[in-house]
């Protein structure tokens, strides 16, 4: 079976899922930017790609509306950028 998402996409899904569980609301794109240490356009393009692949849903123009559509058991373990996988 082909992978549903790349490793990087999996990390974004893991962050969105875990952030939502911990905070009881989804992250803003600025939260993703801080965690992944990247630019707003990069984050926005990833969000669009995840939505295009049917991995998340969101309401364009509405803050904190990202929802993961992947089963929690399919989401990989979140690895903090800059730290090795052990």
Buried (B, 14 or more C-beta within 10 A) or exposed (E): EEEEBEEEBBBBBBBBBBBBEEEEEBBBBEBBBEBBEEEEEEBEEBBEBBBEBEBBEBEEEEEBBBEBEBEEEEBBEBBEEEEEEE
